[in-house]
Every structure is written in structure tokens, then in C-alpha cells.
Amino acid sequence: MRKRFAQQLEILNSEMVEMGELCEKAIKNAVHGLVTGEMGYSKLARQMAGEIDEKERSIEQLCLKMILKQQPVAGDLRQISAALKMITDMERIGDQAEDIAEITQMNDISTWAKNVPVAQMASVVMKMVTESIDAYVDKDLVLAKKVIDDDDTADSYFNEIKNELIGLITKDSNCGVYAIDLLMISKYLERIGDHATNIAEWVEYSVTGIHKGQHDQLGLV
């Protein structure tokens, strides 16, 4: 029984890594479509969002099957419960990558995108997503904490982009539409960073049994 459960946990970890990789690729393609103006990348990002939805359903079924058949307790149950929470955040990451791709398909703003550090911000949040899943698989609390701390960097990029776009509009009111599109895209990237942070916090829960919300309630942070 235990051997079978261990095998299923390995499958779960593998599926989680695959879903994380899909999220990273969706973001990468969406942003590449933004900075190059090549719509093929935006189309790929939207297709991947569908694959992410399918992966979420697959992992959810696996987790529920493990709970019903294996009746895990303590750390094993926390690991599965955390996975169920994490896939919701990953699905939303896919949605936000799709939203970015949709904007880039409507308007070619590649020239304007070069004026702000949106590609750098995307690189930060992609790394956050990857490292949050790695932290889950490896039960790495140090890496999970790094992801949580890196959210400050993503937020700083968002504020920098917002201020630079305000400056662009002040200089040239004709770029207002493009600036709004870029602001929306940077906001979606910021939300992706927030979801990666959520994942990292569920990693902490799966290892320690205490979620950040409980820390706050207990006055531990």
C-alpha cells in the first residue's frame, strides 16, 4: 500500500513540474509575442493556456483518487492538499498569460514595449513560477522563502513601468492607448508573481503544517 502511494506521489510531482513548465512557456511565448510583434508566439501562449486547464483537471483527479483510496494523513495529506491549492494558482497564471497574448494580438505594441522593462519583469516572474514548483517537489523551504521575497522585485518593476508609462503619456498623449495596454500587461505579470508567491506559501504549509495566514493570526510574522 505504502509503495503504491509513494509511486503516486512521484507521478504527482512529475505532473506538477510539467504544469509549471507549461506556465513558464505560456508566459515566455506571450511576452515574446509582445516584444517582437510576432503573433505566432501569442497564439502559442493561448493554446498553452488550454493545455494548462487540461493539466489542472488531470492533477485534480489524481489528488482526489489518492485521498479516497490511500487515505493519507499528516504530511502526506498536506502535500496533496497543497497541490490542489497550487494548481488553482497555476491555472490562473495560464489565464493571465493568455490575457497578455490576447492584448498583443489586438495591437502591435512591440516598439513601445522596448521603452519599459516589461521583459525583465517577465523574466523575474517566470523564475518565481519555476522555483515555487521546484520548492514543492524538493520540500525546500529556503527556495520557497526566496520566491516570496522575489515578489518585492516584481512589484518594484511594476511600479517602475507604471511611472515610466505616465511619463510617456505626459510627453505624447497619442501613445495613451499603447501605454494602457502595457500597463495592463505589467499588471498581469504582477498577478503572476502574486500567484507564484501563493504557491510558495502552500509549499511552506505542506512542509511545516502552518500556512502564512495562520502565522499572521498567531502573530508569528
ZANU-536528 format. One record per residue (C-alpha): x, y, z. Coordinates in steps of 0.02 Angstrom, whole numbers, plus 32768, in hexadecimal, padded with zeros to 4 digits. Layout:
BEGIN
[pt [X; Y; Z]]
...
// end
This chain:
BEGIN
[pt [8000; 8000; 8000]]
[pt [808A; 807A; 8032]]
[pt [80F1; 804E; 7F99]]
[pt [805C; 8072; 7F29]]
[pt [8040; 8119; 7F80]]
[pt [80F8; 8148; 7F6B]]
[pt [80E9; 8123; 7EB1]]
[pt [804F; 8191; 7EA3]]
[pt [80AB; 821E; 7EFE]]
[pt [8136; 8211; 7E7C]]
[pt [80B5; 821E; 7DF2]]
[pt [8066; 82B4; 7E49]]
[pt [810F; 830B; 7E57]]
[pt [8132; 82EA; 7D9F]]
[pt [8087; 832E; 7D6C]]
[pt [80A1; 83C9; 7DD6]]
[pt [8149; 83EA; 7D83]]
[pt [80FA; 83D5; 7CD7]]
[pt [806F; 844F; 7D02]]
[pt [80F0; 84CB; 7D43]]
[pt [8153; 84BB; 7CA1]]
[pt [80B6; 84DB; 7C3C]]
[pt [8097; 8579; 7CA1]]
[pt [8149; 85B5; 7C84]]
[pt [813D; 8593; 7BC9]]
[pt [8094; 85EA; 7BBD]]
[pt [80DC; 8687; 7C10]]
[pt [8179; 867E; 7BA5]]
[pt [8117; 8671; 7B02]]
[pt [809D; 86FA; 7B33]]
[pt [812B; 8772; 7B5E]]
[pt [8190; 8741; 7AC4]]
[pt [80F6; 8769; 7A5B]]
[pt [80ED; 8811; 7AB4]]
[pt [81A2; 8847; 7A99]]
[pt [81B4; 8804; 79E7]]
[pt [8105; 8825; 79A5]]
[pt [8101; 8774; 795D]]
[pt [8050; 8735; 7976]]
[pt [8080; 867E; 7968]]
[pt [80C9; 8685; 7A18]]
[pt [802A; 86D3; 7A5C]]
[pt [7FC4; 8649; 7A0C]]
[pt [8035; 85C5; 7A5C]]
[pt [801D; 8615; 7B06]]
[pt [7F60; 860B; 7AF5]]
[pt [7F6A; 8555; 7AC0]]
[pt [7FD6; 852E; 7B58]]
[pt [7F54; 857C; 7BC9]]
[pt [7EDD; 84F4; 7B8E]]
[pt [7F61; 846F; 7BB2]]
[pt [7F76; 84B7; 7C61]]
[pt [7EBA; 84A5; 7C7E]]
[pt [7EC2; 83EF; 7C4A]]
[pt [7F58; 83CF; 7CBB]]
[pt [7EFC; 841E; 7D4E]]
[pt [7E6B; 83A5; 7D36]]
[pt [7EE2; 8311; 7D28]]
[pt [7F40; 833D; 7DC7]]
[pt [7E9E; 835F; 7E25]]
[pt [7E5C; 82B2; 7DF8]]
[pt [7F01; 8262; 7E2E]]
[pt [7EFF; 82BC; 7ED6]]
[pt [7E4A; 828E; 7EFB]]
[pt [7E6D; 81D9; 7ECC]]
[pt [7F02; 81D5; 7F43]]
[pt [7E9B; 821F; 7FD1]]
[pt [7E0A; 81A7; 7FB9]]
[pt [7E6F; 8108; 7F9E]]
[pt [7F09; 8124; 8009]]
[pt [7EBB; 818D; 8095]]
[pt [7F5E; 81EB; 80B8]]
[pt [7F7D; 8244; 815D]]
[pt [7FF2; 82CA; 81A3]]
[pt [807D; 82FF; 812B]]
[pt [803F; 8292; 809C]]
[pt [7F92; 82DF; 80A5]]
[pt [7FDC; 838E; 80AE]]
[pt [8044; 836D; 8013]]
[pt [7FAB; 833A; 7FAF]]
[pt [7F3F; 83C6; 7FF6]]
[pt [7FC6; 8445; 7FCA]]
[pt [7FCD; 8401; 7F18]]
[pt [7F11; 841C; 7F05]]
[pt [7F26; 84D2; 7F3B]]
[pt [7FBF; 84ED; 7ECF]]
[pt [7F70; 84B1; 7E2D]]
[pt [7EE9; 8535; 7E42]]
[pt [7F70; 85BA; 7E46]]
[pt [7FC8; 856C; 7DB1]]
[pt [7F26; 8568; 7D4E]]
[pt [7F12; 8622; 7D70]]
[pt [7FC4; 8640; 7D38]]
[pt [7F94; 85EE; 7C93]]
[pt [7EFC; 865F; 7C87]]
[pt [7F67; 86FA; 7CA1]]
[pt [7FE6; 86C2; 7C1E]]
[pt [7F52; 86AD; 7BA9]]
[pt [7F14; 875C; 7BD5]]
[pt [7FBF; 87A3; 7BA8]]
[pt [7FBE; 8745; 7B03]]
[pt [7F0F; 8785; 7ADC]]
[pt [7F46; 883A; 7AF2]]
[pt [7FDE; 8820; 7A81]]
[pt [7F71; 87D2; 79FB]]
[pt [7EFF; 886A; 79FB]]
[pt [7F88; 88ED; 79F0]]
[pt [803F; 88E7; 79BD]]
[pt [8091; 8943; 7A4D]]
[pt [813E; 88F6; 7A38]]
[pt [8190; 899F; 7A17]]
[pt [8146; 89E9; 7AB5]]
[pt [8171; 894E; 7B1B]]
[pt [822A; 8971; 7AFF]]
[pt [8218; 8A14; 7B60]]
[pt [81EF; 89BD; 7C05]]
[pt [823C; 8927; 7C61]]
[pt [81A8; 88B3; 7C42]]
[pt [8218; 8827; 7BFF]]
[pt [8283; 8831; 7C9C]]
[pt [81E9; 882A; 7D0A]]
[pt [81AC; 8791; 7CA9]]
[pt [8254; 873C; 7CC6]]
[pt [8242; 8756; 7D82]]
[pt [8192; 870F; 7D8D]]
[pt [81BA; 867B; 7D1C]]
[pt [8249; 864D; 7D90]]
[pt [81D5; 8660; 7E26]]
[pt [815A; 85E5; 7DDA]]
[pt [81E1; 8565; 7DB3]]
[pt [8234; 8574; 7E5D]]
[pt [818F; 8568; 7EBB]]
[pt [816C; 84BF; 7E6A]]
[pt [8220; 8485; 7E87]]
[pt [820C; 84B5; 7F3E]]
[pt [816F; 844A; 7F48]]
[pt [81BF; 83B0; 7EFB]]
[pt [825F; 83C1; 7F62]]
[pt [8204; 83FC; 8001]]
[pt [827F; 848C; 8000]]
[pt [824B; 8513; 807D]]
[pt [82E0; 8582; 8053]]
[pt [82B0; 8586; 7F9B]]
[pt [81F9; 85A5; 7FC8]]
[pt [822F; 863B; 8032]]
[pt [8298; 867C; 7FA1]]
[pt [8200; 8679; 7F2F]]
[pt [819B; 86D9; 7FB0]]
[pt [8225; 875B; 7FC1]]
[pt [8236; 876A; 7F03]]
[pt [8183; 87A9; 7EFA]]
[pt [81C8; 8850; 7F38]]
[pt [8235; 8858; 7E9C]]
[pt [819F; 8836; 7E2C]]
[pt [813C; 88BE; 7E87]]
[pt [81CD; 8938; 7E71]]
[pt [81D0; 8917; 7DB6]]
[pt [8114; 8935; 7DAD]]
[pt [8126; 89DD; 7E04]]
[pt [81B8; 8A0C; 7D95]]
[pt [8156; 89E0; 7CF7]]
[pt [80BD; 8A3E; 7D34]]
[pt [8123; 8ADB; 7D56]]
[pt [817D; 8AD2; 7CAF]]
[pt [80D8; 8ABE; 7C52]]
[pt [8091; 8B56; 7CAB]]
[pt [812B; 8BB5; 7C6F]]
[pt [8111; 8B78; 7BBC]]
[pt [805B; 8BB1; 7BBC]]
[pt [808E; 8C5A; 7C02]]
[pt [8109; 8C72; 7B72]]
[pt [8096; 8C2D; 7AEA]]
[pt [7FDB; 8C18; 7B08]]
[pt [7FCD; 8BB5; 7A65]]
[pt [801F; 8B20; 7AB8]]
[pt [7F94; 8B11; 7B3A]]
[pt [7F45; 8A73; 7AF1]]
[pt [7FEC; 8A1A; 7AE7]]
[pt [8019; 8A51; 7B97]]
[pt [7F76; 8A0A; 7BDB]]
[pt [7F98; 8965; 7B84]]
[pt [8047; 895C; 7BCE]]
[pt [8005; 898B; 7C7A]]
[pt [7F86; 88FD; 7C70]]
[pt [800D; 8883; 7C3A]]
[pt [8080; 88B6; 7CC9]]
[pt [7FEC; 88A4; 7D40]]
[pt [7FCE; 87F3; 7D01]]
[pt [8087; 87CD; 7D1E]]
[pt [8079; 8812; 7DCE]]
[pt [7FE6; 879E; 7DED]]
[pt [804B; 870B; 7DAC]]
[pt [80CE; 8738; 7E2D]]
[pt [8046; 873A; 7EB3]]
[pt [800C; 868C; 7E7F]]
[pt [80BF; 864B; 7E85]]
[pt [80CA; 8693; 7F35]]
[pt [8029; 8639; 7F63]]
[pt [8075; 8597; 7F24]]
[pt [8111; 85B3; 7F8D]]
[pt [80A5; 85D1; 8026]]
[pt [804B; 852C; 8007]]
[pt [80F6; 84DA; 7FFD]]
[pt [8119; 851C; 80AB]]
[pt [8073; 84D4; 80E5]]
[pt [8096; 8429; 8098]]
[pt [813C; 841E; 80F6]]
[pt [8114; 8474; 819C]]
[pt [8058; 845F; 81AD]]
[pt [8041; 851B; 81C4]]
[pt [8005; 858F; 813A]]
[pt [8035; 8647; 8135]]
[pt [7F84; 8679; 8165]]
[pt [7F96; 8613; 8204]]
[pt [803E; 8666; 8228]]
[pt [7FE8; 870F; 8219]]
[pt [7F5B; 86DC; 828D]]
[pt [7FD7; 869A; 830E]]
[pt [8041; 8738; 8303]]
[pt [80D8; 86D6; 82C6]]
[pt [8103; 874D; 8238]]
// end
